[in-house]
């Protein structure tokens, strides 16, 4: 089908495999695959979704070998995909309405929603696409074909919702995540795992009104849940007459403040719960320990109104005008409580989708990479930034009116500095109505190469680079 304007929020239905035409030189040492995940189809026939977050999941794979790049894209063949083919977009983040019976059926009996359009991960030698439910969709890393489901059913506690952004130690490879179990007293269940169906319970935190948390922070000794004051009363989900999509059950209660739940990973217990003023956020860039403090780099916005601006009718009408993210650093002392234990520092204004080198996960980092935009955000990001947290310097790459995706840093294995490597981003060429994969030098932040993609990729969410040498 022809793209709908504005480009980036159109539906893509083509699935192709092709070698990309390259301008410039891709380093020969770069070997492996960047796999990006995100929504690609918002309408099929006469039915469609209402929110950007609910588009049907598509994987995009860029395989690097000997200076060449091959591209492949493919929809995940999920139950949500099959229902859409049959004329029904159901469930999701912010699309559709539900009755009491629907909600009871979904949380107590049905398999969780499977439109896993947020990120791709590898665990135990297998590859999975994830969203905010505890049901993972497996896929073949070569063909991107869907290979069934994995959902934990063991003896350890589990939940109804899951965090899509698991945390992995760059030193041990251990993966940590949390799930939310709804009940009269709800629970945050934190666990670690080295295989998809095996987990070790770290801690459970009782809570009366669970918060919406898209990511969290981890260091070698601690897990930190940043509990924003965007919460839900689980009993409201079961109240007769209550209708609306999932996210509209949550309420913004800024007077609660934002609570940092600090969990000692070794002791398996909460050791601190300091609060600061209420704010909201989606993405933690990284966290580490320094001089008996936890350093947490987190992108923040003043409130949860950003979710409302991402409905497709507003995005396609160009009605963005929202407060963009701010890259902030929080210093928290484990074991203490109260507002005074949290120090808050602005690192960079007008950011989105922050990342760090995977070699620095859970360790001290110097550089953060992020989309860059004006403040407030009136246009989709047209630049990516390299933020030096030591000097405050910000290096920018842009290409005129073209839009740039989340930047992914790939370290060179023989590199001597943190920023020796490349940065990968997908650029939407608005005049040519196609996308390019852009390769930047990690140190100078200048362009090394770009690879021409035959079609325009809709704005997606997150990517992971999987090295063939791992």
C-alpha positions as CSV (number, residue, x, y, z in Angstrom):
1,X,0.0,0.0,0.0
2,X,1.1,3.6,-0.5
3,X,2.6,5.3,2.5
4,X,0.4,7.6,4.5
5,X,1.6,11.0,5.4
6,X,3.5,11.9,7.4
7,X,6.1,9.4,6.4
8,X,7.3,7.4,9.5
9,X,3.8,6.7,10.7
10,X,2.8,4.9,7.5
11,X,2.2,1.1,7.2
12,X,4.9,-1.1,5.7
13,X,3.8,-4.4,4.3
14,X,6.7,-5.4,2.0
15,X,9.0,-8.1,3.3
16,X,12.3,-8.3,1.4
17,X,15.8,-9.7,1.5
18,X,18.5,-7.7,-0.3
19,X,22.1,-6.6,-0.3
20,X,22.3,-2.9,0.3
21,X,24.1,-0.4,-1.9
22,X,26.7,1.4,0.3
23,X,28.1,4.9,0.0
24,X,31.3,5.2,1.9
25,X,33.2,2.4,3.8
26,X,31.8,0.1,6.4
27,X,34.7,-1.1,8.7
28,X,35.7,-4.7,8.0
29,X,35.9,-5.5,11.7
30,X,32.2,-4.9,12.1
31,X,30.7,-8.5,12.0
32,X,27.3,-9.4,13.2
33,X,23.7,-8.3,13.0
34,X,21.7,-5.2,14.1
35,X,18.1,-6.4,14.7
36,X,15.6,-3.6,15.2
37,X,12.0,-4.1,16.4
38,X,9.0,-1.9,16.2
39,X,5.5,-1.3,14.8
40,X,5.2,-1.5,11.0
41,X,1.5,-1.9,10.1
42,X,-1.1,0.3,11.7
43,X,-3.9,-0.6,9.3
44,X,-4.9,-3.8,7.5
45,X,-8.0,-3.4,5.3
46,X,-10.6,-1.4,7.1
47,X,-9.3,-1.9,10.6
48,X,-6.4,-0.4,12.5
49,X,-4.8,0.6,15.8
50,X,-5.2,4.0,17.5
51,X,-1.7,4.3,19.1
52,X,1.8,4.2,17.8
53,X,2.7,1.6,20.4
54,X,0.1,-0.8,19.0
55,X,1.3,-1.3,15.4
56,X,2.1,-4.9,14.4
57,X,5.6,-6.0,15.2
58,X,8.2,-6.2,12.5
59,X,11.9,-7.2,12.8
60,X,14.5,-5.5,10.6
61,X,17.9,-7.2,10.4
62,X,21.1,-5.6,9.1
63,X,23.8,-8.2,8.7
64,X,27.4,-6.9,8.5
65,X,30.2,-9.0,7.0
66,X,33.4,-8.0,5.2
67,X,32.3,-4.4,4.7
68,X,29.0,-5.4,3.2
69,X,25.4,-5.1,4.6
70,X,22.4,-7.4,3.9
71,X,18.9,-6.3,4.9
72,X,15.9,-8.4,5.7
73,X,12.6,-7.5,7.3
74,X,9.7,-9.7,8.4
75,X,6.5,-9.5,10.5
76,X,6.2,-11.7,13.5
77,X,3.5,-14.2,12.8
78,X,1.8,-13.9,16.2
79,X,-1.8,-14.4,17.3
80,X,-2.2,-10.6,17.1
81,X,-0.9,-10.6,13.5
82,X,-3.3,-13.4,12.5
83,X,-6.3,-11.6,14.1
84,X,-5.4,-8.4,12.3
85,X,-5.3,-10.4,9.0
86,X,-8.8,-11.5,9.8
87,X,-10.1,-8.0,10.4
88,X,-9.6,-7.5,14.2
89,X,-7.0,-5.4,16.1
90,X,-7.6,-6.4,19.7
91,X,-6.0,-5.5,23.0
92,X,-2.7,-3.8,23.1
93,X,-1.4,-0.7,24.9
94,X,-3.9,2.0,24.0
95,X,-6.2,0.6,21.4
96,X,-9.8,-0.7,21.8
97,X,-12.1,-1.1,24.8
98,X,-12.7,-4.0,27.2
99,X,-15.5,-5.2,29.3
100,X,-15.4,-6.8,32.8
101,X,-15.6,-10.3,31.2
102,X,-12.8,-9.4,28.7
103,X,-10.5,-8.3,31.5
104,X,-11.2,-11.3,33.7
105,X,-10.6,-13.6,30.7
106,X,-7.4,-11.9,29.7
107,X,-5.7,-11.8,33.1
108,X,-6.9,-15.1,34.5
109,X,-7.3,-17.5,31.5
110,X,-6.0,-16.2,28.2
111,X,-2.4,-16.4,27.0
112,X,-0.9,-12.9,27.3
113,X,-0.9,-10.4,24.4
114,X,1.8,-11.3,21.9
115,X,2.4,-8.3,19.7
116,X,6.0,-8.2,20.9
117,X,7.1,-5.0,19.1
118,X,9.5,-3.4,21.5
119,X,12.9,-5.1,21.4
120,X,14.9,-8.2,20.4
121,X,17.0,-10.1,22.9
122,X,19.2,-13.3,23.1
123,X,19.1,-15.6,26.0
124,X,20.4,-19.2,26.3
125,X,21.4,-19.2,22.6
126,X,17.8,-18.4,21.5
127,X,16.4,-15.1,20.1
128,X,13.2,-13.5,21.3
129,X,11.0,-10.5,20.6
130,X,9.6,-8.8,23.7
131,X,6.8,-6.5,24.9
132,X,5.3,-5.7,28.3
133,X,3.8,-9.1,28.8
134,X,5.5,-12.2,30.2
135,X,5.1,-14.1,26.9
136,X,8.1,-14.0,24.6
137,X,8.0,-14.7,20.8
138,X,10.9,-16.7,19.6
139,X,12.4,-16.1,16.1
140,X,15.1,-17.5,13.9
141,X,18.0,-15.1,13.8
142,X,18.8,-15.9,10.2
143,X,15.4,-15.9,8.5
144,X,13.5,-13.9,11.2
145,X,10.8,-16.5,11.0
146,X,8.6,-16.9,14.1
147,X,9.4,-19.9,16.1
148,X,6.7,-20.1,18.8
149,X,6.5,-18.9,22.4
150,X,8.2,-19.0,25.7
151,X,6.5,-18.2,29.0
152,X,7.9,-19.1,32.4
153,X,5.7,-21.6,34.3
154,X,8.1,-22.7,37.0
155,X,7.9,-22.5,40.8
156,X,9.3,-19.0,41.2
157,X,6.8,-16.0,41.5
158,X,5.7,-14.6,38.2
159,X,3.3,-11.8,37.1
160,X,0.7,-10.5,34.6
161,X,2.9,-7.8,33.2
162,X,6.7,-7.8,32.4
163,X,9.3,-5.2,31.8
164,X,10.4,-5.2,28.2
165,X,13.8,-3.9,29.0
166,X,15.7,-6.6,30.7
167,X,19.1,-5.8,32.2
168,X,22.3,-7.8,31.4
169,X,25.6,-7.6,33.1
170,X,28.4,-6.9,30.6
171,X,30.8,-8.9,32.8
172,X,28.7,-12.0,33.7
173,X,26.0,-12.1,31.0
174,X,23.4,-12.6,33.7
175,X,20.0,-11.3,32.8
176,X,17.7,-9.6,35.4
177,X,14.1,-8.5,35.0
178,X,10.9,-7.9,37.0
179,X,7.2,-8.7,36.5
180,X,4.0,-7.2,38.1
181,X,1.5,-9.5,39.6
182,X,-2.0,-8.0,40.1
183,X,-4.0,-8.8,43.2
184,X,-5.6,-7.2,46.3
185,X,-1.9,-6.7,47.3
186,X,0.1,-6.6,44.1
187,X,3.7,-7.6,43.8
188,X,6.8,-6.5,41.9
189,X,8.7,-9.8,41.4
190,X,12.4,-9.3,40.6
191,X,14.4,-12.3,39.3
192,X,17.6,-13.3,37.4
193,X,18.0,-15.9,34.7
194,X,20.5,-17.5,32.4
195,X,18.0,-19.5,30.3
196,X,14.5,-18.6,29.1
197,X,12.6,-21.1,31.3
198,X,14.8,-21.0,34.4
199,X,14.9,-18.2,36.9
200,X,16.1,-17.4,40.4
201,X,13.9,-15.2,42.6
202,X,15.7,-12.2,44.0
203,X,13.0,-10.2,45.8
204,X,9.2,-9.5,45.8
205,X,7.9,-6.0,46.8
206,X,4.3,-5.7,47.9
207,X,2.5,-2.6,46.5
208,X,-1.1,-1.4,46.7
209,X,-1.1,0.5,43.4
210,X,1.5,-0.8,40.9
211,X,3.2,1.8,38.7
212,X,3.8,1.7,34.9
213,X,7.6,1.2,34.5
214,X,9.0,0.6,31.1
215,X,12.6,0.0,32.3
216,X,14.7,-0.1,35.5
217,X,18.3,0.3,36.6
218,X,20.8,-2.4,37.7
219,X,24.3,-2.4,39.1
220,X,26.5,-5.4,40.2
221,X,25.0,-5.2,43.7
222,X,21.6,-3.6,43.3
223,X,18.3,-3.5,41.3
224,X,16.5,-0.1,41.4
225,X,12.9,0.1,40.4
226,X,12.0,3.8,39.6
227,X,8.3,3.9,40.6
228,X,6.8,6.9,38.9
229,X,3.5,8.2,40.2
230,X,1.6,6.8,37.2
231,X,-0.3,4.0,38.9
232,X,-3.3,1.7,38.7
233,X,-5.6,0.2,41.3
234,X,-5.9,-3.4,40.2
235,X,-9.4,-3.7,41.5
236,X,-10.4,-1.0,39.0
237,X,-9.5,-3.4,36.2
238,X,-12.3,-5.7,37.4
239,X,-14.9,-3.0,38.1
240,X,-18.2,-3.5,36.1
241,X,-18.7,-0.7,33.6
242,X,-15.0,0.2,33.5
243,X,-13.9,0.3,29.9
244,X,-11.0,1.6,27.9
245,X,-7.6,0.3,26.7
246,X,-4.9,-0.9,29.1
247,X,-3.0,2.3,29.7
248,X,-6.1,4.4,30.3
249,X,-6.6,2.5,33.6
250,X,-3.5,4.2,35.0
251,X,-3.8,7.6,36.8
252,X,-1.2,10.4,37.2
253,X,-0.8,11.1,41.0
254,X,2.2,13.5,41.2
255,X,1.7,14.0,45.0
256,X,3.0,10.5,45.5
257,X,6.4,11.6,44.2
258,X,8.8,9.2,42.5
259,X,10.1,6.3,44.7
260,X,13.4,4.7,44.1
261,X,13.1,1.1,45.4
262,X,16.6,-0.1,46.0
263,X,17.0,-3.9,46.2
264,X,20.2,-5.6,47.4
265,X,20.7,-8.4,44.9
266,X,22.7,-10.5,47.2
267,X,20.5,-10.2,50.3
268,X,17.3,-10.2,48.3
269,X,15.7,-7.4,50.2
270,X,14.7,-3.7,49.9
271,X,17.4,-1.6,51.5
272,X,16.1,1.9,50.7
273,X,13.0,3.6,49.4
274,X,13.9,7.3,49.0
275,X,11.5,9.6,47.2
276,X,11.8,12.7,45.1
277,X,9.4,15.0,43.3
278,X,7.0,13.3,40.9
279,X,8.2,12.9,37.3
280,X,7.8,10.2,34.6
281,X,10.2,8.4,32.3
282,X,10.6,5.5,29.9
283,X,14.3,4.7,29.6
284,X,17.2,4.2,31.9
285,X,20.5,4.6,30.0
286,X,22.6,2.8,32.6
287,X,23.6,2.7,36.3
288,X,26.7,1.9,38.3
289,X,28.2,2.1,41.8
290,X,30.6,4.8,42.8
291,X,31.9,5.8,46.3
292,X,29.1,4.0,48.1
293,X,26.5,5.7,45.8
294,X,24.3,4.5,43.0
295,X,24.6,6.6,39.9
296,X,21.5,6.3,37.7
297,X,21.2,8.0,34.3
298,X,17.6,8.3,33.4
299,X,15.6,10.1,30.7
300,X,12.8,12.1,32.4
301,X,9.7,14.1,31.4
302,X,7.5,16.1,33.8
303,X,4.5,13.9,33.6
304,X,2.8,11.0,31.7
305,X,1.1,13.3,29.1
306,X,3.7,12.1,26.6
307,X,1.7,8.9,26.2
308,X,-1.4,10.9,25.0
309,X,0.6,12.7,22.3
310,X,1.6,9.4,20.7
311,X,-1.9,8.5,19.4
312,X,-1.7,8.1,15.7
313,X,-4.3,10.7,14.8
314,X,-2.3,13.4,16.6
315,X,1.1,12.2,15.2
316,X,-0.2,12.1,11.6
317,X,-1.7,15.6,12.1
318,X,1.6,16.9,13.2
319,X,0.3,17.7,16.7
320,X,3.4,16.8,18.6
321,X,4.3,19.8,20.7
322,X,5.3,17.8,23.8
323,X,8.0,18.3,26.4
324,X,11.0,16.3,25.2
325,X,13.1,14.1,27.4
326,X,15.9,15.4,29.7
327,X,18.9,13.2,30.3
328,X,19.3,13.4,34.1
329,X,21.7,11.8,36.6
330,X,20.5,10.7,40.0
331,X,22.8,9.9,42.9
332,X,21.2,7.7,45.5
333,X,22.8,6.3,48.7
334,X,21.5,2.7,49.4
335,X,20.1,2.2,52.9
336,X,18.9,5.7,53.5
337,X,15.5,7.1,53.0
338,X,14.1,10.6,52.5
339,X,14.3,13.2,49.7
340,X,17.6,14.6,50.8
341,X,19.4,11.4,49.8
342,X,18.8,11.9,46.1
343,X,20.9,14.4,44.1
344,X,19.6,15.3,40.7
345,X,21.7,16.7,37.9
346,X,20.8,17.7,34.3
347,X,23.2,16.1,31.7
348,X,21.4,17.1,28.4
349,X,18.1,18.6,27.4
350,X,15.9,17.5,24.5
351,X,16.8,13.8,24.3
352,X,15.1,10.5,23.5
353,X,16.0,6.8,23.6
354,X,19.3,7.0,25.4
355,X,21.9,4.1,25.2
356,X,25.4,3.4,26.3
357,X,28.1,1.0,25.0
358,X,27.1,-2.6,25.9
359,X,30.6,-3.0,27.2
360,X,29.7,-0.5,29.9
361,X,26.4,-2.0,31.1
362,X,26.2,-1.9,34.9
363,X,29.6,-0.2,35.0
364,X,30.7,3.5,35.0
365,X,30.3,5.0,31.6
366,X,31.4,8.3,30.1
367,X,29.3,8.5,26.9
368,X,25.6,8.4,26.4
369,X,24.1,8.2,22.9
370,X,20.6,9.5,22.2
371,X,18.2,11.1,19.7
372,X,18.3,14.8,19.9
373,X,15.4,17.3,19.5
374,X,14.3,20.8,20.3
375,X,12.6,21.6,23.6
376,X,9.6,21.3,23.5
377,X,9.5,18.7,20.8
378,X,7.6,19.9,17.7
379,X,9.3,17.6,15.1
380,X,10.4,14.0,15.2
381,X,14.1,13.8,16.1
382,X,16.5,14.9,13.3
383,X,19.7,14.4,15.1
384,X,21.6,12.0,17.3
385,X,23.9,13.0,20.1
386,X,27.0,11.8,21.9
387,X,26.9,13.2,25.4
388,X,30.2,13.3,27.4
389,X,29.1,13.0,31.0
390,X,32.5,14.1,32.3
391,X,33.0,17.3,30.3
392,X,29.4,18.1,29.4
393,X,30.3,18.3,25.7
394,X,27.6,17.3,23.3
395,X,28.6,16.2,19.7
396,X,25.8,16.2,17.2
397,X,25.2,14.3,13.9
398,X,22.3,15.4,11.6
399,X,21.4,15.3,8.0
400,X,19.1,18.2,7.2
401,X,15.4,17.4,7.5
402,X,15.9,13.7,7.7
403,X,14.8,11.8,10.9
404,X,17.2,9.6,12.8
405,X,16.4,6.6,15.0
406,X,17.8,5.4,18.4
407,X,21.6,5.2,18.1
408,X,23.2,1.9,18.9
409,X,26.9,1.9,19.8
410,X,29.0,-1.2,18.8
411,X,32.4,-1.3,20.5
412,X,35.5,-2.5,18.7
413,X,36.8,-5.5,20.5
414,X,40.4,-4.3,20.2
415,X,39.5,-0.7,21.2
416,X,41.5,1.1,23.8
417,X,38.9,3.8,24.6
418,X,35.2,3.6,25.5
419,X,34.1,5.3,22.3
420,X,36.2,3.3,19.9
421,X,33.7,1.6,17.7
422,X,30.7,2.7,15.5
423,X,27.3,4.1,16.0
424,X,24.4,2.7,14.0
425,X,21.1,4.6,13.3
426,X,18.3,4.2,10.7
427,X,17.6,7.5,8.9
428,X,14.3,8.3,7.2
429,X,15.0,10.3,4.0
430,X,11.8,12.3,3.8
431,X,12.5,13.7,0.3
432,X,13.4,10.3,-1.3
433,X,10.8,8.4,0.8
434,X,13.2,5.7,1.8
435,X,15.4,4.8,4.7
436,X,19.2,4.5,5.1
437,X,21.3,2.8,7.6
438,X,23.9,5.3,8.8
439,X,27.3,4.2,10.2
440,X,29.2,6.8,12.3
441,X,32.7,6.7,13.8
442,X,32.3,6.4,17.5
443,X,35.1,8.8,18.4
444,X,34.7,11.6,15.9
445,X,30.9,11.1,15.4
446,X,31.4,11.7,11.7
447,X,29.8,9.6,9.0
448,X,31.7,6.5,7.7
449,X,29.0,5.0,5.4
450,X,25.3,4.8,4.7
451,X,23.5,1.9,3.2
452,X,20.4,2.5,0.9
453,X,17.3,0.6,2.0
454,X,14.7,0.0,-0.8
455,X,11.7,1.3,1.3
456,X,10.9,3.7,4.1
457,X,10.9,2.0,7.5
458,X,8.2,3.4,9.9
459,X,9.6,4.9,13.1
460,X,10.5,1.9,15.3
461,X,11.6,1.5,18.9
462,X,14.7,-0.4,19.8
463,X,17.6,-2.4,18.4
464,X,20.3,-4.8,19.6
465,X,23.6,-5.6,17.9
466,X,24.5,-9.3,18.1
467,X,28.1,-10.0,17.3
468,X,28.9,-13.1,15.4
469,X,32.0,-13.5,17.6
470,X,29.9,-13.9,20.8
